[in-house]
Amino acid sequence: MSSGDPNVHTRVTLPPPEWAPAPVAAESPPSIVEPVARREGRRAEEASLRAALDSARASGDDAGERRAAVDLARYLATRERDLDEAVELGLASVERGGDAELRKEVASWLEMLGEPGTAAMMLRETTESGAAAAATMVRVGVLLARAGDARGAIAALEDAAKLDPDDATALELRGTIATDARVASRCFADAAARRKAAGATAAELEDALRAFAVDPASEPAAAALDRALRDRGRTGPADAVARAHALALEGPLARRALMRIVSERLASHDYLEALGASLDAHLDRIFSGEDAATFDGVLLRLGLLEVLAARLEVRVETASEEQRPALRDQLARLYGGPLGSPRRAARQHVRTIAEDPAREDSLLALRELAETIDRAPLVEALVRGAAAKHADAEARAHCARALAVLAEETLRHGLLAEWA
């Protein structure tokens, strides 16, 4: 402890070393040189790639030079700058043994530069096979078409179609650029078959429609569209396609095709389509022979009896003497039966007897009509039969005797009986 006496010394206890404050280092003078910052970003990456290329060239490393050139070319092309240099580097690398992918890249760069023809030539030398080669050849065809080389494009697309028989793209493009309608239609029809095999039904129908639109007279096109429509249950449109195809044919081919449709539709009881095909074949203008009978049969099945009767009236007038009685008999049965017109039926029987007084069936029909409705047709028939100078004498006499009996016993007409 300290005291007031100055002669007395006081002992002072120092603190332990660990309690002492840490020494302060002397400050260094400020530096006059700033550290160099490392560059980063696009310019640094491009400079690095160029430096790698220069280094490989300087060292004579061919493989390294090629890798560096490809890396630099891809870098430039990716940023869509210096495409000319990228193409130059890419072409040089391809010449040193570039793979298929590099060829495709260089071709795309050439296409960006507006040189589709050169790009196509680059792709032509591909070492691919199968579907990959087919896809490449399709691209070659498109590039050549853009370059205005139609012949080269056609050849490339045809090669592509052969390389991959399952893909329809090449055939579709081939049909698109074809100048011959038959060739284009065939390509689209074949493409539709490939689409169907692949299960692409919507694309199948589209190709079939294009094939038929280009050339309706094409048998493969009509068959392809007919199949595509019927698979979807579209029977009506399919029938219309068959008729349109037949009409697109020329001369006898068209007629044979339409008659085949008529026969098929009658067999399947599709009488409306049979009528349409018959009208397309102009059977309504024919009044004799098998074709006329076919058209009459269609009318009968559809119940168009008045039209059938009108046709039979025309056929009777133009028929030969041997055919006329049978036709009149058909007409009389039609009038007396389904049409319910006994008077018109009686008119046909009267004309039949006037031409052939020996027709007992017509006389019997007229007698039945006389008992129920009207005797006038029977009287007219007997008079005309008795006066038919061209007919057999016995038949004429038979009509005269029947007329006399009718006039005396039923009509009470003495003058008529005397004439008979």
C-alpha positions in Angstrom: 0.0 0.0 0.0 1.2 3.5 -0.6 1.9 6.0 2.3 2.4 9.7 2.6 6.2 9.3 3.2 8.2 9.8 0.1 11.1 7.8 1.4 9.1 4.7 1.7 9.0 2.5 -1.6 5.7 0.7 -2.5 5.8 -2.8 -4.2 3.6 -3.0 -7.4 2.3 -6.4 -8.6 2.3 -6.8 -12.4 -0.6 -8.7 -14.2 0.1 -12.1 -15.7 1.4 -12.2 -19.3 -1.9 -13.7 -20.7 -3.7 -10.6 -19.5 -1.5 -8.3 -21.4 -2.9 -6.7 -24.6 -1.7 -8.2 -27.9 1.0 -6.2 -29.6 -0.1 -4.1 -32.5 1.7 -4.7 -35.8 3.0 -1.7 -37.6 1.0 -0.6 -40.5 2.4 -1.4 -44.0 2.6 1.4 -46.5 -0.2 1.5 -49.1 0.5 -0.5 -52.3 0.7 1.4 -55.6 0.0 -1.7 -57.8 -3.7 -3.0 -58.3 -4.2 -6.8 -58.8 -5.2 -7.9 -62.4 -8.8 -9.1 -62.7 -9.5 -12.3 -64.5 -11.8 -11.8 -67.6 -15.0 -13.9 -67.8 -17.9 -14.2 -70.3 -18.4 -14.5 -74.1 -15.2 -12.8 -75.2 -13.1 -14.8 -72.8 -14.7 -18.1 -74.0 -14.2 -17.2 -77.7 -10.6 -16.1 -77.0 -9.9 -19.4 -75.2 -11.3 -21.4 -78.1 -9.2 -19.5 -80.6 -6.1 -19.8 -78.4 -6.7 -23.6 -78.2 -7.0 -23.8 -82.0 -3.8 -21.7 -82.5 -1.9 -23.9 -80.0 -3.0 -27.1 -81.7 -1.9 -25.7 -85.1 1.4 -24.6 -83.7 2.1 -28.0 -82.1 1.1 -29.9 -85.3 -1.7 -31.8 -83.4 -4.1 -32.7 -86.2 -6.7 -34.3 -83.9 -6.5 -31.5 -81.4 -6.8 -28.9 -84.2 -9.9 -30.7 -85.5 -11.5 -30.8 -82.1 -10.7 -27.1 -81.4 -12.0 -26.1 -84.8 -15.3 -27.9 -84.3 -15.7 -26.4 -80.8 -15.0 -22.9 -82.2 -17.4 -23.4 -85.2 -20.2 -24.6 -82.9 -19.6 -21.7 -80.6 -19.9 -19.2 -83.4 -22.9 -20.9 -85.0 -24.7 -21.1 -81.7 -24.5 -17.4 -81.3 -25.5 -16.8 -85.0 -22.4 -14.7 -85.6 -19.5 -15.2 -88.0 -21.5 -18.0 -89.7 -19.1 -17.8 -92.7 -16.2 -18.6 -90.4 -18.2 -21.3 -88.7 -19.0 -23.0 -92.0 -15.3 -22.7 -93.1 -14.1 -24.4 -89.9 -16.9 -27.0 -90.2 -16.1 -27.9 -93.8 -12.4 -28.2 -93.0 -13.2 -30.5 -90.1 -15.6 -32.6 -92.2 -12.8 -33.1 -94.8 -10.7 -34.5 -92.0 -13.3 -37.2 -91.2 -16.4 -35.6 -89.7 -19.2 -37.7 -88.4 -22.8 -37.7 -89.5 -23.9 -35.3 -86.7 -21.2 -32.8 -87.8 -22.3 -33.0 -91.4 -25.9 -32.2 -90.3 -24.7 -29.2 -88.3 -22.7 -27.8 -91.1 -25.6 -28.4 -93.5 -27.8 -26.4 -91.1 -25.3 -23.6 -91.0 -25.2 -23.5 -94.8 -28.9 -23.5 -94.9 -28.9 -20.4 -92.6 -26.5 -18.7 -95.0 -29.0 -19.3 -97.9 -27.1 -22.1 -99.6 -29.6 -25.1 -99.6 -27.9 -26.8 -102.6 -24.5 -26.9 -100.9 -26.2 -28.1 -97.7 -27.9 -30.9 -99.6 -24.6 -32.0 -101.1 -23.1 -32.1 -97.6 -25.8 -34.4 -96.3 -25.8 -36.7 -99.4 -22.5 -38.2 -98.2 -23.9 -39.5 -95.0 -22.9 -42.9 -93.7 -26.2 -43.6 -92.0 -28.5 -46.5 -92.9 -32.2 -47.5 -92.5 -34.6 -45.0 -91.0 -31.9 -42.5 -90.1 -30.6 -42.5 -93.7 -34.2 -42.1 -95.0 -34.8 -39.1 -92.8 -31.5 -37.5 -94.0 -32.5 -38.1 -97.6 -35.9 -36.5 -97.0 -34.0 -33.4 -95.8 -31.8 -33.6 -98.9 -34.9 -33.6 -101.1 -36.4 -30.6 -99.3 -33.1 -28.7 -99.6 -32.8 -29.5 -103.3 -36.4 -28.4 -103.9 -35.6 -25.1 -102.2 -32.6 -24.8 -104.4 -34.7 -25.2 -107.5 -33.3 -28.7 -108.4 -36.5 -30.5 -109.0 -34.9 -33.6 -110.6 -32.4 -34.0 -107.7 -35.2 -33.5 -105.1 -37.3 -36.2 -106.8 -34.4 -38.6 -106.8 -33.6 -38.0 -103.2 -37.2 -38.5 -102.0 -37.5 -41.7 -104.0 -34.4 -43.0 -102.4 -35.7 -42.0 -99.0 -39.0 -43.9 -99.7 -37.0 -47.1 -100.5 -34.7 -46.8 -97.5 -37.6 -46.8 -95.0 -40.6 -48.6 -96.4 -42.6 -47.8 -93.2 -42.4 -44.1 -93.4 -44.8 -42.1 -95.6 -43.2 -38.7 -95.4 -41.0 -39.1 -98.4 -43.9 -40.3 -100.5 -46.1 -37.4 -99.4 -43.4 -34.9 -100.3 -42.8 -36.7 -103.6 -46.5 -36.4 -104.5 -46.5 -32.7 -103.5 -43.8 -31.8 -106.0 -44.9 -34.1 -108.8 -46.0 -32.5 -112.0 -47.8 -35.6 -113.4 -51.2 -36.2 -111.7 -51.0 -39.9 -112.0 -47.6 -40.0 -110.3 -48.8 -37.7 -107.5 -51.9 -39.7 -107.0 -49.9 -43.0 -106.8 -47.5 -41.5 -104.3 -50.4 -40.3 -102.0 -52.2 -43.7 -102.3 -49.0 -45.5 -101.3 -48.5 -43.0 -98.5 -52.0 -43.7 -97.3 -51.3 -47.5 -97.1 -48.1 -46.8 -95.0 -50.1 -44.5 -92.7 -52.7 -47.2 -92.3 -50.1 -49.8 -91.5 -48.6 -47.5 -88.9 -52.0 -46.9 -87.3 -52.2 -43.2 -88.2 -55.8 -43.3 -89.5 -56.3 -39.6 -89.7 -53.2 -39.2 -91.8 -54.3 -42.2 -93.9 -57.6 -40.5 -94.8 -55.9 -37.2 -95.6 -53.5 -38.9 -98.0 -56.3 -40.9 -99.6 -58.3 -37.7 -100.1 -55.3 -36.0 -101.7 -54.7 -39.0 -104.0 -58.3 -39.0 -105.2 -58.5 -35.3 -105.6 -55.4 -35.2 -107.8 -56.6 -38.1 -110.1 -60.1 -39.4 -109.6 -59.6 -41.9 -112.4 -56.8 -43.6 -110.5 -57.8 -47.1 -109.4 -55.3 -47.2 -106.4 -56.5 -43.7 -105.3 -60.2 -44.7 -105.4 -59.5 -48.0 -103.6 -57.5 -46.2 -100.9 -60.2 -43.7 -100.3 -63.0 -46.3 -100.4 -61.1 -48.4 -97.8 -60.5 -45.4 -95.5 -64.1 -44.4 -95.6 -65.6 -47.8 -95.1 -63.3 -48.5 -92.2 -64.9 -45.5 -90.6 -68.4 -46.7 -91.4 -68.9 -44.0 -94.0 -70.7 -46.2 -96.6 -72.5 -43.3 -98.3 -69.4 -41.3 -99.1 -67.6 -44.4 -100.1 -70.4 -45.2 -102.6 -70.2 -41.7 -103.9 -66.4 -42.1 -104.4 -67.0 -45.3 -106.4 -69.4 -43.4 -108.7 -67.1 -40.4 -109.0 -64.2 -42.7 -109.9 -66.3 -44.4 -112.6 -67.4 -41.1 -114.1 -63.8 -40.0 -114.2 -63.0 -42.9 -116.5 -63.5 -42.6 -120.3 -65.5 -44.6 -122.8 -66.2 -48.3 -122.2 -64.2 -48.3 -119.0 -66.6 -45.8 -117.4 -69.6 -47.8 -118.4 -68.2 -51.1 -117.2 -67.3 -49.5 -113.9 -70.8 -48.1 -113.4 -72.6 -51.3 -114.4 -70.4 -53.1 -111.9 -71.5 -50.7 -109.2 -75.2 -51.2 -110.2 -74.8 -55.0 -109.8 -73.0 -54.7 -106.5 -75.6 -52.3 -105.1 -78.5 -54.5 -106.2 -76.8 -57.5 -104.6 -76.4 -55.6 -101.3 -80.0 -54.2 -101.6 -78.8 -50.7 -101.7 -81.3 -49.6 -104.3 -80.8 -45.9 -104.0 -77.2 -46.1 -104.9 -78.1 -48.6 -107.7 -80.4 -45.9 -109.1 -77.7 -43.2 -108.9 -75.2 -45.4 -110.7 -77.8 -46.3 -113.3 -78.6 -42.7 -114.0 -74.8 -42.0 -114.2 -74.6 -44.8 -116.8 -77.6 -43.2 -118.6 -79.7 -46.4 -118.4 -82.8 -44.2 -118.3 -82.2 -43.5 -122.0 -82.2 -47.2 -123.0 -85.5 -48.9 -123.6 -84.5 -52.3 -124.9 -82.1 -55.1 -124.0 -80.6 -56.2 -120.7 -79.6 -52.7 -119.6 -83.2 -51.5 -119.9 -84.4 -54.5 -118.0 -81.8 -53.8 -115.3 -83.0 -50.2 -114.9 -86.7 -51.3 -114.8 -85.7 -53.7 -112.0 -84.2 -50.9 -110.0 -87.3 -48.8 -110.4 -89.5 -51.7 -109.4 -87.5 -52.4 -106.2 -87.7 -48.7 -105.3 -91.4 -48.6 -105.8 -91.2 -46.0 -108.6 -94.0 -47.7 -110.4 -95.4 -44.7 -112.4 -91.9 -44.1 -113.8 -91.7 -47.8 -114.6 -95.1 -47.7 -116.3 -94.1 -44.7 -118.4 -91.0 -46.5 -119.5 -93.0 -49.6 -120.4 -95.4 -47.5 -122.5 -92.4 -46.2 -124.5 -90.9 -49.7 -124.8 -94.2 -51.1 -126.1 -94.3 -48.5 -128.9 -90.8 -49.2 -130.0 -90.8 -53.0 -129.5 -91.1 -55.6 -132.3 -94.3 -57.5 -132.9 -92.9 -60.5 -131.1 -91.9 -58.5 -128.0 -95.0 -56.3 -127.8 -97.6 -58.8 -126.3 -95.3 -59.6 -123.4 -94.6 -56.0 -122.7 -98.3 -55.1 -122.8 -99.0 -57.9 -120.4 -96.4 -56.6 -118.0 -98.0 -53.1 -118.3 -101.5 -54.4 -117.7 -100.4 -56.4 -114.6 -98.7 -53.3 -113.3 -101.7 -51.1 -113.8 -104.2 -53.7 -112.5 -102.0 -54.6 -109.5 -99.7 -52.3 -107.6 -100.9 -49.1 -109.3 -104.6 -50.0 -108.7 -105.8 -48.6 -112.1 -108.0 -51.2 -113.7 -109.2 -48.9 -116.5 -105.6 -48.3 -117.6 -105.0 -52.1 -117.4 -108.1 -52.6 -119.5 -106.8 -50.3 -122.1 -103.7 -52.4 -122.5 -105.8 -55.6 -122.8 -107.9 -54.0 -125.5 -104.8 -53.1 -127.5 -103.4 -56.6 -127.0 -106.6 -58.2 -128.4 -106.6 -55.7 -131.3 -103.1 -57.0 -132.2 -103.8 -60.6 -131.4 -107.4 -61.7 -131.0 -106.4 -65.2 -129.8 -105.2 -63.9 -126.4 -107.7 -65.5 -124.1 -106.0 -64.2 -121.0 -106.7 -60.6 -122.0 -110.3 -61.5 -122.9 -110.7 -63.2 -119.5 -109.4 -60.1 -117.7 -111.8 -57.8 -119.6 -114.8 -60.1 -118.8 -113.9 -59.8 -115.1 -113.8 -56.1 -115.4 -117.1 -56.0 -117.2 -118.8 -57.9 -114.4 -117.6 -55.5 -111.7 -116.9 -52.0 -113.3 -117.4 -51.4 -117.0 -118.4 -53.4 -120.0 -117.1 -50.9 -122.5 -113.5 -52.1 -122.7 -114.7 -55.7 -123.4 -117.0 -54.5 -126.1 -114.2 -52.4 -127.7 -111.8 -55.4 -127.5 -114.3 -57.8 -129.2 -115.1 -55.3 -131.9 -111.4 -54.6 -132.7 -110.6 -58.3 -132.5 -113.3 -59.2 -134.9 -112.2 -56.4 -137.3 -108.5 -57.3 -137.1 -107.8 -58.2 -140.7 -104.2 -59.2 -140.1 -105.2 -61.8 -137.5 -106.1 -65.5 -137.8 -109.6 -66.0 -139.2 -110.6 -68.4 -136.4 -109.6 -66.0 -133.7 -111.5 -63.2 -135.5 -114.6 -65.4 -135.7 -114.3 -66.3 -132.0 -114.4 -62.6 -131.1 -117.4 -62.0 -133.4 -119.4 -64.8 -131.8 -118.6 -63.6 -128.3 -119.6 -60.0 -129.3 -122.9 -61.2 -130.7 -123.8 -63.2 -127.6 -122.9 -60.2 -125.4 -124.9 -57.8 -127.6 -128.0 -59.9 -127.6 -128.1 -61.4 -124.1 -126.5 -58.6 -122.0 -126.5 -55.3 -123.8 -129.8 -55.9 -125.7 -128.2 -54.1 -128.7 -129.6 -55.6 -131.9 -127.6 -53.5 -134.3 -124.3 -54.5 -132.6 -125.3 -58.1 -132.7 -126.3 -57.9 -136.3 -122.9 -56.3 -137.1 -121.0 -59.1 -135.3 
